[in-house]
Amino acid sequence: MKKRLRKKLHKGEFQQYGISIWIPVTTESVEATLDTMAHIADSYKLLFCGGSLGRFVLPTDEYGDLEIPSKIEYLIISIALEPETLHNCIIGYFVNPTGKDIPVDIADKLKIDLENVLTVDFKINCRIGLWK
């Protein structure tokens, strides 16, 4: 496969990896938890995209022509169209706004911060492909 096509399809050296997270929430805690995720992502110069119960966090206009990975796009569309699909958890992704992978040391620090902030058991995958 030619380099130009690999880049367009996000294959090979152009695949982007991020961090996925699953957090149990209640109707009362979903907004506070989403705010916490966005705040933590900002502190690492990352983006958090995800949500639950019809509420979600998306990148703001300050990121300009940011290309949203397909897995994030599908997640946000499903939350918007069927808000009750995720009734007891938040699913989201931490991504690097530059389109590059999140360095391993940043992922490790992020995981430690999440363990210190979240009072519930959560599941995290520190290396997940963000494109199909």
N, CA, C and O atoms as a MOPAC input file, in Angstrom:
PM7 MOZYME 1SCF
protein

 N      0.84600 1    -1.16600 1     0.00000 1
 C      0.00000 1     0.00000 1     0.00000 1
 C      0.90400 1     1.24500 1     0.00000 1
 O      1.86300 1     1.32900 1     0.76700 1
 N      0.58700 1     2.17900 1    -0.85100 1
 C      1.39300 1     3.39300 1    -0.96600 1
 C      1.24400 1     4.28400 1     0.26600 1
 O      0.22600 1     4.26100 1     0.95800 1
 N      2.28600 1     5.06700 1     0.51500 1
 C      2.33300 1     5.91700 1     1.70300 1
 C      1.15300 1     6.88000 1     1.76100 1
 O      0.57100 1     7.07000 1     2.82900 1
 N      0.79400 1     7.48200 1     0.65000 1
 C     -0.31400 1     8.43700 1     0.61700 1
 C     -1.63600 1     7.77300 1     1.03600 1
 O     -2.43400 1     8.36600 1     1.76100 1
 N     -1.84900 1     6.56100 1     0.57700 1
 C     -3.06600 1     5.82400 1     0.92200 1
 C     -3.03700 1     5.40100 1     2.39300 1
 O     -4.05600 1     5.47100 1     3.08000 1
 N     -1.86500 1     4.95900 1     2.87600 1
 C     -1.75700 1     4.59500 1     4.29800 1
 C     -2.08000 1     5.79400 1     5.18600 1
 O     -2.73300 1     5.65300 1     6.22000 1
 N     -1.61500 1     6.98100 1     4.77000 1
 C     -1.89000 1     8.18500 1     5.55500 1
 C     -3.37700 1     8.50400 1     5.55400 1
 O     -3.94700 1     8.81900 1     6.59900 1
 N     -4.00200 1     8.42400 1     4.40200 1
 C     -5.43400 1     8.72900 1     4.28700 1
 C     -6.28900 1     7.75900 1     5.10200 1
 O     -7.29300 1     8.15600 1     5.69400 1
 N     -5.88600 1     6.48300 1     5.13100 1
 C     -6.64500 1     5.45000 1     5.83800 1
 C     -6.17300 1     5.23400 1     7.27800 1
 O     -6.69900 1     4.37500 1     7.98500 1
 N     -5.17400 1     6.02300 1     7.71000 1
 C     -4.63600 1     5.90600 1     9.07000 1
 C     -4.13400 1     4.48800 1     9.34900 1
 O     -4.45100 1     3.89800 1    10.38200 1
 N     -3.36200 1     3.96200 1     8.43300 1
 C     -2.79000 1     2.61400 1     8.56600 1
 C     -1.29100 1     2.70900 1     8.81200 1
 O     -0.67100 1     3.74800 1     8.58400 1
 N     -0.72300 1     1.59900 1     9.28300 1
 C      0.72500 1     1.52200 1     9.46600 1
 C      1.24700 1     2.61200 1    10.38100 1
 O      0.75900 1     2.78900 1    11.49700 1
 N      2.24500 1     3.34300 1     9.89900 1
 C      2.87200 1     4.38700 1    10.71300 1
 C      1.95800 1     5.57900 1    10.96500 1
 O      2.30100 1     6.46000 1    11.75300 1
 N      0.79800 1     5.62100 1    10.30900 1
 C     -0.14200 1     6.73300 1    10.47500 1
 C     -1.31300 1     6.38300 1    11.40100 1
 O     -2.20900 1     7.20300 1    11.60300 1
 N     -1.30600 1     5.17200 1    11.96300 1
 C     -2.34200 1     4.78900 1    12.92200 1
 C     -2.16900 1     5.65400 1    14.16800 1
 O     -1.04300 1     5.88100 1    14.61200 1
 N     -3.25900 1     6.13300 1    14.72600 1
 C     -3.21200 1     6.95300 1    15.93800 1
 C     -3.77600 1     6.14200 1    17.09600 1
 O     -4.84200 1     5.53600 1    16.99000 1
 N     -3.04200 1     6.14400 1    18.20000 1
 C     -3.47800 1     5.43200 1    19.39100 1
 C     -3.83200 1     6.42400 1    20.49100 1
 O     -3.21000 1     7.47800 1    20.61900 1
 N     -4.82300 1     6.07500 1    21.26800 1
 C     -5.24600 1     6.90300 1    22.38100 1
 C     -5.50900 1     6.03500 1    23.59600 1
 O     -5.08100 1     4.88300 1    23.65800 1
 N     -6.21400 1     6.59800 1    24.55600 1
 C     -6.54300 1     5.90400 1    25.79900 1
 C     -8.05200 1     5.84900 1    25.91600 1
 O     -8.72300 1     6.88000 1    25.85700 1
 N     -8.58900 1     4.65200 1    26.08200 1
 C    -10.03400 1     4.52800 1    26.29400 1
 C    -10.29100 1     4.31900 1    27.77800 1
 O     -9.46300 1     3.76400 1    28.50000 1
 N    -11.46500 1     4.78000 1    28.21600 1
 C    -11.81100 1     4.65300 1    29.63100 1
 C    -13.29700 1     4.35500 1    29.77100 1
 O    -14.12000 1     4.84500 1    28.99800 1
 N    -13.61800 1     3.55400 1    30.75600 1
 C    -14.99300 1     3.20800 1    31.11100 1
 C    -15.13000 1     3.50000 1    32.59700 1
 O    -14.37300 1     2.97600 1    33.41400 1
 N    -16.11000 1     4.34600 1    32.94500 1
 C    -16.29800 1     4.76600 1    34.33400 1
 C    -17.76400 1     4.59000 1    34.71600 1
 O    -18.63600 1     5.14500 1    34.04600 1
 N    -18.06200 1     3.83600 1    35.77100 1
 C    -19.45300 1     3.74800 1    36.22000 1
 C    -19.89300 1     5.07800 1    36.83000 1
 O    -19.14300 1     5.70200 1    37.58200 1
 N    -21.11600 1     5.50900 1    36.50100 1
 C    -21.65800 1     6.76600 1    37.02200 1
 C    -23.13600 1     6.60800 1    37.33300 1
 O    -23.77800 1     5.63300 1    36.94000 1
 N    -23.65500 1     7.59200 1    38.04900 1
 C    -25.09200 1     7.70800 1    38.27600 1
 C    -25.56400 1     8.96200 1    37.54800 1
 O    -24.75100 1     9.75100 1    37.06700 1
 N    -26.86000 1     9.13700 1    37.46900 1
 C    -27.41200 1    10.33000 1    36.83100 1
 C    -26.88900 1    11.58700 1    37.52300 1
 O    -26.64800 1    12.60300 1    36.87100 1
 N    -26.71500 1    11.52100 1    38.83000 1
 C    -26.26300 1    12.67700 1    39.59400 1
 C    -24.77600 1    12.96900 1    39.39700 1
 O    -24.35900 1    14.12100 1    39.51500 1
 N    -23.97000 1    11.95200 1    39.10200 1
 C    -22.52300 1    12.15300 1    39.04700 1
 C    -21.95700 1    12.31100 1    37.64200 1
 O    -20.76600 1    12.58000 1    37.48800 1
 N    -22.78400 1    12.14800 1    36.61600 1
 C    -22.25200 1    12.13800 1    35.25400 1
 C    -21.62200 1    13.47400 1    34.85800 1
 O    -20.53700 1    13.47900 1    34.27700 1
 N    -22.25600 1    14.58700 1    35.14800 1
 C    -21.70600 1    15.88700 1    34.74200 1
 C    -20.40400 1    16.20300 1    35.47200 1
 O    -19.45000 1    16.67600 1    34.85500 1
 N    -20.35600 1    15.95200 1    36.75500 1
 C    -19.13600 1    16.20800 1    37.52000 1
 C    -17.98700 1    15.32700 1    37.02800 1
 O    -16.84600 1    15.78000 1    36.94000 1
 N    -18.28600 1    14.09200 1    36.71600 1
 C    -17.25400 1    13.17900 1    36.21900 1
 C    -16.74900 1    13.61300 1    34.84700 1
 O    -15.54600 1    13.56300 1    34.59300 1
 N    -17.64700 1    14.03900 1    33.95700 1
 C    -17.22200 1    14.53000 1    32.64900 1
 C    -16.35800 1    15.78200 1    32.78900 1
 O    -15.36900 1    15.93900 1    32.07300 1
 N    -16.73000 1    16.67200 1    33.70800 1
 C    -15.91900 1    17.86500 1    33.95700 1
 C    -14.52200 1    17.49100 1    34.45900 1
 O    -13.52600 1    18.09100 1    34.05700 1
 N    -14.46700 1    16.49800 1    35.33500 1
 C    -13.18200 1    16.02800 1    35.85400 1
 C    -12.31500 1    15.46100 1    34.73200 1
 O    -11.11700 1    15.73900 1    34.66600 1
 N    -12.91900 1    14.67400 1    33.85800 1
 C    -12.16000 1    14.08600 1    32.73700 1
 C    -11.60600 1    15.17600 1    31.82000 1
 O    -10.45400 1    15.10800 1    31.39100 1
 N    -12.42400 1    16.17200 1    31.52600 1
 C    -11.97300 1    17.26400 1    30.66300 1
 C    -10.85000 1    18.05500 1    31.33300 1
 O     -9.88900 1    18.45100 1    30.67300 1
 N    -10.96900 1    18.28500 1    32.63800 1
 C     -9.94200 1    19.02400 1    33.37800 1
 C     -8.61800 1    18.25000 1    33.39400 1
 O     -7.55600 1    18.83200 1    33.17100 1
 N     -8.67800 1    16.96700 1    33.65300 1
 C     -7.46400 1    16.14500 1    33.66700 1
 C     -6.82800 1    16.12300 1    32.27800 1
 O     -5.60900 1    16.23900 1    32.15200 1
 N     -7.64200 1    15.97600 1    31.24500 1
 C     -7.10700 1    15.97900 1    29.88600 1
 C     -6.40300 1    17.29700 1    29.58400 1
 O     -5.31600 1    17.30200 1    29.00700 1
 N     -7.01200 1    18.40900 1    29.97000 1
 C     -6.39300 1    19.73200 1    29.75900 1
 C     -5.03800 1    19.83200 1    30.44900 1
 O     -4.09900 1    20.41000 1    29.90200 1
 N     -4.93900 1    19.27700 1    31.63400 1
 C     -3.68000 1    19.37300 1    32.38000 1
 C     -2.54200 1    18.63200 1    31.67900 1
 O     -1.37300 1    18.93800 1    31.91300 1
 N     -2.86800 1    17.66700 1    30.82600 1
 C     -1.85800 1    16.93200 1    30.06100 1
 C     -1.79300 1    17.37000 1    28.59600 1
 O     -1.11600 1    16.74400 1    27.78100 1
 N     -2.50300 1    18.44500 1    28.27600 1
 C     -2.60500 1    18.93500 1    26.89200 1
 C     -3.15700 1    17.86400 1    25.95400 1
 O     -2.71700 1    17.72100 1    24.81300 1
 N     -4.13100 1    17.11700 1    26.46700 1
 C     -4.84400 1    16.10300 1    25.70000 1
 C     -6.29400 1    16.54000 1    25.56600 1
 O     -6.71700 1    17.52500 1    26.17000 1
 N     -7.03400 1    15.80800 1    24.78000 1
 C     -8.47200 1    16.01800 1    24.66300 1
 C     -9.18100 1    14.82100 1    25.25600 1
 O     -8.71900 1    13.68800 1    25.12100 1
 N    -10.30100 1    15.06800 1    25.91300 1
 C    -11.18300 1    13.98100 1    26.32900 1
 C    -12.45500 1    14.11300 1    25.51600 1
 O    -13.06700 1    15.18000 1    25.46900 1
 N    -12.84400 1    13.03500 1    24.88200 1
 C    -14.09400 1    12.98800 1    24.12200 1
 C    -14.87000 1    11.77300 1    24.60000 1
 O    -14.35000 1    10.65700 1    24.59800 1
 N    -16.10400 1    11.98500 1    25.00500 1
 C    -16.92300 1    10.87700 1    25.46000 1
 C    -18.12000 1    11.39000 1    26.21700 1
 O    -18.35900 1    12.59600 1    26.28300 1
 N    -18.88100 1    10.46000 1    26.79600 1
 C    -20.03300 1    10.88600 1    27.54600 1
 C    -20.94800 1     9.75200 1    27.94100 1
 O    -20.59900 1     8.57400 1    27.86900 1
 N    -22.15700 1    10.15900 1    28.36900 1
 C    -23.17800 1     9.22400 1    28.82700 1
 C    -24.45700 1    10.00500 1    29.09800 1
 O    -24.41600 1    11.21000 1    29.34700 1
 N    -25.58000 1     9.32100 1    29.04900 1
 C    -26.87700 1     9.90300 1    29.37200 1
 C    -27.17200 1    11.17800 1    28.59600 1
 O    -27.75100 1    12.12000 1    29.13800 1
 N    -26.77600 1    11.21000 1    27.33200 1
 C    -27.04000 1    12.36600 1    26.49800 1
 C    -26.11800 1    13.54600 1    26.73400 1
 O    -26.27500 1    14.58800 1    26.09800 1
 N    -25.17100 1    13.40200 1    27.62600 1
 C    -24.19100 1    14.45900 1    27.89600 1
 C    -22.84600 1    13.99200 1    27.36800 1
 O    -22.46600 1    12.83700 1    27.55900 1
 N    -22.12900 1    14.88000 1    26.70800 1
 C    -20.81700 1    14.49100 1    26.20300 1
 C    -19.88300 1    15.67800 1    26.12800 1
 O    -20.30500 1    16.83400 1    26.15600 1
 N    -18.61200 1    15.36500 1    26.03200 1
 C    -17.55200 1    16.35300 1    25.92700 1
 C    -16.92100 1    16.19200 1    24.55600 1
 O    -16.55200 1    15.08800 1    24.15500 1
 N    -16.80200 1    17.31300 1    23.83500 1
 C    -16.18100 1    17.33100 1    22.51000 1
 C    -15.09500 1    18.39500 1    22.47500 1
 O    -15.09500 1    19.30200 1    23.30800 1
 N    -14.16600 1    18.29800 1    21.52100 1
 C    -13.15800 1    19.36300 1    21.39500 1
 C    -13.81900 1    20.68900 1    21.03800 1
 O    -14.81700 1    20.72100 1    20.31900 1
 N    -13.26100 1    21.77300 1    21.54300 1
 C    -13.80000 1    23.10400 1    21.26500 1
 C    -13.21700 1    23.65300 1    19.96800 1
 O    -12.33700 1    23.04200 1    19.36200 1
 N    -13.71300 1    24.80000 1    19.55700 1
 C    -13.25600 1    25.43900 1    18.32200 1
 C    -11.78500 1    25.84800 1    18.36000 1
 O    -11.18000 1    26.06800 1    17.31000 1
 N    -11.21300 1    25.95100 1    19.53800 1
 C     -9.82100 1    26.37500 1    19.63600 1
 C     -8.86300 1    25.40100 1    18.95000 1
 O     -7.71700 1    25.75300 1    18.66900 1
 N     -9.32300 1    24.18500 1    18.68300 1
 C     -8.47400 1    23.19500 1    18.02500 1
 C     -8.59200 1    23.24000 1    16.50900 1
 O     -7.95500 1    22.44600 1    15.81600 1
 N     -9.38700 1    24.14400 1    15.99200 1
 C     -9.47200 1    24.35500 1    14.54500 1
 C     -9.96200 1    23.13800 1    13.77900 1
 O    -10.98000 1    22.53800 1    14.12300 1
 N     -9.22400 1    22.78600 1    12.74200 1
 C     -9.60500 1    21.68100 1    11.85800 1
 C     -9.13600 1    20.33100 1    12.37500 1
 O     -8.54300 1    19.55300 1    11.62800 1
 N     -9.38900 1    20.05300 1    13.61000 1
 C     -8.99900 1    18.78400 1    14.20000 1
 C     -9.80600 1    17.65600 1    13.56500 1
 O    -11.03400 1    17.72100 1    13.50200 1
 N     -9.11600 1    16.63200 1    13.09900 1
 C     -9.79800 1    15.48300 1    12.51300 1
 C    -10.17400 1    14.52600 1    13.64200 1
 O     -9.30100 1    13.97900 1    14.31600 1
 N    -11.45900 1    14.33100 1    13.84100 1
 C    -11.94600 1    13.45500 1    14.90800 1
 C    -11.83200 1    12.00800 1    14.44200 1
 O    -12.38700 1    11.65600 1    13.40100 1
 N    -11.11600 1    11.15300 1    15.19700 1
 C    -11.01800 1     9.73600 1    14.81800 1
 C    -12.39100 1     9.07000 1    14.74900 1
 O    -13.31500 1     9.44600 1    15.47000 1
 N    -12.50600 1     8.08500 1    13.87700 1
 C    -13.80000 1     7.45700 1    13.60500 1
 C    -14.42500 1     6.80700 1    14.84300 1
 O    -15.64300 1     6.87600 1    15.00900 1
 N    -13.63400 1     6.18400 1    15.71000 1
 C    -14.21700 1     5.55400 1    16.90300 1
 C    -14.87200 1     6.58800 1    17.81100 1
 O    -15.91700 1     6.31800 1    18.40400 1
 N    -14.27400 1     7.75800 1    17.92600 1
 C    -14.84500 1     8.82100 1    18.75200 1
 C    -16.10800 1     9.36500 1    18.09300 1
 O    -17.11100 1     9.60800 1    18.76500 1
 N    -16.05500 1     9.55100 1    16.80300 1
 C    -17.21300 1    10.04700 1    16.06400 1
 C    -18.40600 1     9.10700 1    16.23300 1
 O    -19.52000 1     9.56400 1    16.48700 1
 N    -18.18300 1     7.80300 1    16.09400 1
 C    -19.26400 1     6.82400 1    16.25800 1
 C    -19.82400 1     6.84700 1    17.67100 1
 O    -21.03600 1     6.75500 1    17.86300 1
 N    -18.94800 1     6.96800 1    18.66100 1
 C    -19.38800 1     7.00800 1    20.05600 1
 C    -20.27700 1     8.21900 1    20.31200 1
 O    -21.35100 1     8.08500 1    20.89800 1
 N    -19.84100 1     9.39700 1    19.87900 1
 C    -20.60600 1    10.62200 1    20.12800 1
 C    -21.94800 1    10.58800 1    19.40000 1
 O    -22.96200 1    11.00500 1    19.96000 1
 N    -21.96700 1    10.10300 1    18.17900 1
 C    -23.22900 1     9.99300 1    17.43800 1
 C    -24.18400 1     9.05300 1    18.16000 1
 O    -25.37400 1     9.35100 1    18.26800 1
 N    -23.68700 1     7.92700 1    18.65200 1
 C    -24.57900 1     6.98400 1    19.34500 1
 C    -25.09800 1     7.56900 1    20.65400 1
 O    -26.24600 1     7.31900 1    21.01900 1
 N    -24.27800 1     8.34100 1    21.37100 1
 C    -24.74600 1     8.97600 1    22.60700 1
 C    -25.79700 1    10.03100 1    22.29300 1
 O    -26.78600 1    10.16100 1    23.01400 1
 N    -25.58400 1    10.78300 1    21.22100 1
 C    -26.52900 1    11.84300 1    20.85500 1
 C    -27.86400 1    11.27400 1    20.38200 1
 O    -28.92300 1    11.80200 1    20.72300 1
 N    -27.81500 1    10.18900 1    19.59200 1
 C    -29.04600 1     9.62700 1    19.03400 1
 C    -29.80300 1     8.74200 1    20.01000 1
 O    -31.03200 1     8.69900 1    19.98300 1
 N    -29.09300 1     8.04600 1    20.85800 1
 C    -29.71100 1     7.14300 1    21.83500 1
 C    -29.13100 1     7.42700 1    23.22500 1
 O    -28.29900 1     6.65900 1    23.71000 1
 N    -29.55800 1     8.51600 1    23.87200 1
 C    -28.94700 1     8.91400 1    25.14100 1
 C    -29.04700 1     7.87800 1    26.24800 1
 O    -28.21800 1     7.87300 1    27.15800 1
 N    -30.03100 1     7.01100 1    26.19200 1
 C    -30.19600 1     6.01500 1    27.25400 1
 C    -29.36400 1     4.75800 1    27.02200 1
 O    -29.39500 1     3.83600 1    27.83700 1
 N    -28.61800 1     4.71500 1    25.91100 1
 C    -27.78900 1     3.54400 1    25.61800 1
 C    -26.78000 1     3.30800 1    26.73700 1
 O    -26.60900 1     2.18100 1    27.20000 1
 N    -26.12400 1     4.36300 1    27.16200 1
 C    -25.14300 1     4.27500 1    28.24600 1
 C    -25.78000 1     4.86500 1    29.49500 1
 O    -25.59400 1     6.04800 1    29.78000 1
 N    -26.52100 1     4.07000 1    30.23500 1
 C    -27.26400 1     4.61400 1    31.36900 1
 C    -26.52800 1     4.49800 1    32.69200 1
 O    -26.95300 1     5.08400 1    33.68800 1
 N    -25.44000 1     3.75900 1    32.71800 1
 C    -24.76200 1     3.61500 1    34.00100 1
 C    -23.24400 1     3.76000 1    33.89800 1
 O    -22.52200 1     3.39500 1    34.82600 1
 N    -22.76100 1     4.28800 1    32.78300 1
 C    -21.31800 1     4.43800 1    32.64000 1
 C    -20.97500 1     5.53700 1    31.64200 1
 O    -21.77900 1     5.90100 1    30.78300 1
 N    -19.77200 1     6.04700 1    31.78100 1
 C    -19.20000 1     6.96700 1    30.80500 1
 C    -18.19000 1     6.17000 1    29.99400 1
 O    -17.38700 1     5.41900 1    30.54900 1
 N    -18.23500 1     6.33700 1    28.69800 1
 C    -17.20900 1     5.78000 1    27.83000 1
 C    -16.56900 1     6.95300 1    27.11300 1
 O    -17.26300 1     7.82300 1    26.58700 1
 N    -15.26300 1     6.97400 1    27.09100 1
 C    -14.58400 1     8.07900 1    26.44500 1
 C    -13.17400 1     7.73600 1    26.03100 1
 O    -12.65600 1     6.65600 1    26.31500 1
 N    -12.57000 1     8.69200 1    25.35000 1
 C    -11.20700 1     8.53000 1    24.84300 1
 C    -10.38900 1     9.77400 1    25.16300 1
 O    -10.87600 1    10.89900 1    25.04800 1
 N     -9.15800 1     9.56200 1    25.56100 1
 C     -8.17000 1    10.62500 1    25.64800 1
 C     -7.35400 1    10.55200 1    24.37100 1
 O     -6.85700 1     9.48600 1    24.00600 1
 N     -7.21300 1    11.68700 1    23.68900 1
 C     -6.46200 1    11.72400 1    22.43900 1
 C     -5.50900 1    12.91000 1    22.44700 1
 O     -5.71400 1    13.89700 1    23.15400 1
 N     -4.47100 1    12.78400 1    21.64700 1
 C     -3.51400 1    13.86300 1    21.46700 1
 C     -4.02400 1    14.75300 1    20.34200 1
 O     -4.22600 1    14.25900 1    19.23200 1
 N     -4.24100 1    16.04600 1    20.58100 1
 C     -4.79200 1    16.92000 1    19.54100 1
 C     -3.86100 1    17.12400 1    18.35000 1
 O     -4.28500 1    17.62500 1    17.30900 1
 N     -2.58800 1    16.73700 1    18.50100 1
 C     -1.65300 1    16.86700 1    17.38400 1
 C     -1.78300 1    15.71700 1    16.40000 1
 O     -1.15900 1    15.74100 1    15.33900 1
 N     -2.58600 1    14.70600 1    16.73600 1
 C     -2.73800 1    13.53800 1    15.86500 1
 C     -1.69100 1    12.47400 1    16.10800 1
 O     -1.69400 1    11.44100 1    15.43800 1
 N     -0.80000 1    12.70400 1    17.04900 1
 C      0.24000 1    11.72800 1    17.37000 1
 C     -0.22200 1    10.85100 1    18.52100 1
 O     -1.23200 1    11.13400 1    19.16500 1
 N      0.52800 1     9.78200 1    18.77500 1
 C      0.22500 1     8.90400 1    19.89800 1
 C      0.50700 1     9.61600 1    21.22000 1
 O      1.29800 1    10.55800 1    21.27700 1
 N     -0.14300 1     9.15500 1    22.26500 1
 C      0.12300 1     9.66200 1    23.60500 1
 C      1.34900 1     8.92200 1    24.12800 1
 O      1.35400 1     7.69100 1    24.16600 1
 N      2.39000 1     9.65100 1    24.53200 1
 C      3.60100 1     8.98600 1    25.03300 1
 C      3.29800 1     8.09700 1    26.24700 1
 O      2.39100 1     8.38500 1    27.02700 1
 N      4.06200 1     7.02900 1    26.39100 1
 C      3.84300 1     6.05300 1    27.46000 1
 C      3.96800 1     6.69800 1    28.83500 1
 O      3.18200 1     6.38100 1    29.72800 1
 N      4.92600 1     7.58700 1    29.02600 1
 C      5.09100 1     8.21000 1    30.34300 1
 C      3.89500 1     9.08800 1    30.70500 1
 O      3.49800 1     9.14600 1    31.86900 1
 N      3.31700 1     9.77100 1    29.71200 1
 C      2.11700 1    10.58200 1    29.95600 1
 C      0.93400 1     9.67000 1    30.28100 1
 O      0.15100 1     9.97300 1    31.18100 1
 N      0.79700 1     8.56700 1    29.56400 1
 C     -0.29200 1     7.61700 1    29.83000 1
 C     -0.18600 1     7.06100 1    31.24500 1
 O     -1.19800 1     6.92000 1    31.93200 1
 N      1.02800 1     6.74300 1    31.68600 1
 C      1.22000 1     6.21700 1    33.04500 1
 C      0.84500 1     7.25800 1    34.10200 1
 O      0.18500 1     6.93500 1    35.08900 1
 N      1.26900 1     8.51200 1    33.89100 1
 C      0.93000 1     9.58800 1    34.84200 1
 C     -0.57900 1     9.85000 1    34.86000 1
 O     -1.16500 1    10.08200 1    35.91700 1
 N     -1.19400 1     9.81200 1    33.68500 1
 C     -2.64000 1    10.01700 1    33.57400 1
 C     -3.39300 1     8.94700 1    34.36000 1
 O     -4.35000 1     9.24400 1    35.07600 1
 N     -2.95300 1     7.71000 1    34.21800 1
 C     -3.60800 1     6.60500 1    34.93200 1
 C     -3.49000 1     6.78500 1    36.44500 1
 O     -4.45000 1     6.53300 1    37.17300 1
 N     -2.33900 1     7.21100 1    36.91700 1
 C     -2.14400 1     7.45000 1    38.35200 1
 C     -3.05300 1     8.57900 1    38.83300 1
 O     -3.67600 1     8.46900 1    39.88800 1
 N     -3.13000 1     9.66400 1    38.06100 1
 C     -4.01800 1    10.77100 1    38.42800 1
 C     -5.47500 1    10.32800 1    38.49600 1
 O     -6.20600 1    10.71200 1    39.40900 1
 N     -5.89300 1     9.52200 1    37.52900 1
 C     -7.27600 1     9.02500 1    37.53000 1
 C     -7.54700 1     8.16700 1    38.75400 1
 O     -8.61700 1     8.26400 1    39.35500 1
 N     -6.58300 1     7.32400 1    39.13100 1
 C     -6.75200 1     6.48800 1    40.32500 1
 C     -6.88800 1     7.34900 1    41.57900 1
 O     -7.61400 1     6.98900 1    42.50600 1
 N     -6.18700 1     8.49000 1    41.60800 1
 C     -6.25100 1     9.37900 1    42.76800 1
 C     -7.53700 1    10.19900 1    42.82600 1
 O     -8.00400 1    10.54900 1    43.91000 1
 N     -8.11200 1    10.50800 1    41.65900 1
 C     -9.28500 1    11.38700 1    41.59800 1
 C    -10.60100 1    10.61000 1    41.64700 1
 O    -11.52900 1    11.00700 1    42.35200 1
 N    -10.68300 1     9.51800 1    40.91000 1
 C    -11.94500 1     8.77800 1    40.82200 1
 C    -12.11500 1     7.87900 1    42.03800 1
 O    -11.18000 1     7.20300 1    42.47000 1
 N    -13.32400 1     7.88600 1    42.57600 1
 C    -13.60400 1     7.07800 1    43.76400 1
 C    -14.27300 1     5.75100 1    43.40400 1
 O    -14.61800 1     4.97000 1    44.29200 1
 N    -14.45600 1     5.49400 1    42.11500 1
 C    -15.07800 1     4.25300 1    41.65700 1
 C    -14.05800 1     3.45200 1    40.85900 1
 O    -13.06100 1     3.99200 1    40.38000 1
 N    -14.32400 1     2.15200 1    40.72500 1
 C    -13.46600 1     1.32300 1    39.89100 1
 C    -13.73300 1     1.66800 1    38.43200 1
 O    -14.88700 1     1.76700 1    38.01400 1
 N    -12.69500 1     1.84400 1    37.67900 1
 C    -12.83500 1     2.16400 1    36.26400 1
 C    -11.92700 1     1.25400 1    35.45900 1
 O    -10.99700 1     0.65300 1    35.99800 1
 N    -12.19700 1     1.15700 1    34.18200 1
 C    -11.37200 1     0.34100 1    33.28800 1
 C    -10.70400 1     1.27600 1    32.29100 1
 O    -11.33000 1     2.19100 1    31.75800 1
 N     -9.43000 1     1.03000 1    32.05200 1
 C     -8.67600 1     1.88700 1    31.15300 1
 C     -7.83200 1     1.02200 1    30.22300 1
 O     -7.26500 1     0.01400 1    30.64200 1
 N     -7.75600 1     1.42100 1    28.97300 1
 C     -6.91000 1     0.76400 1    27.97900 1
 C     -5.97700 1     1.83800 1    27.44100 1
 O     -6.42100 1     2.76000 1    26.75600 1
 N     -4.70900 1     1.72900 1    27.74100 1
 C     -3.75400 1     2.79300 1    27.41800 1
 C     -3.21700 1     2.74800 1    25.99800 1
 O     -2.37300 1     3.57400 1    25.65000 1
 N     -3.66300 1     1.83100 1    25.17000 1
 C     -3.19400 1     1.81600 1    23.78500 1
 C     -4.27200 1     1.21800 1    22.89900 1
 O     -4.28800 1     0.01500 1    22.63700 1
 N     -5.15900 1     2.06600 1    22.44900 1
 C     -6.24400 1     1.60900 1    21.59200 1
 C     -6.21500 1     2.41000 1    20.28500 1
 O     -6.07600 1     3.63300 1    20.28500 1
 N     -6.34800 1     1.68700 1    19.18200 1
 C     -6.39800 1     2.34100 1    17.88400 1
 C     -7.66700 1     3.17300 1    17.76500 1
 O     -8.75600 1     2.70000 1    18.08800 1
 N     -7.53000 1     4.40100 1    17.30600 1
 C     -8.66500 1     5.30700 1    17.25300 1
 C     -9.37600 1     5.30500 1    15.90100 1
 O    -10.40900 1     5.95400 1    15.73900 1
 N     -8.83400 1     4.59300 1    14.95100 1
 C     -9.44800 1     4.50600 1    13.62900 1
 C     -9.83000 1     3.05500 1    13.39000 1
 O     -9.08700 1     2.14900 1    13.77000 1
 N    -10.93600 1     2.83200 1    12.79000 1
 C    -11.50300 1     1.48900 1    12.51700 1
 C    -10.63800 1     0.34000 1    12.82400 1
 O    -11.04000 1    -0.80600 1    12.62500 1

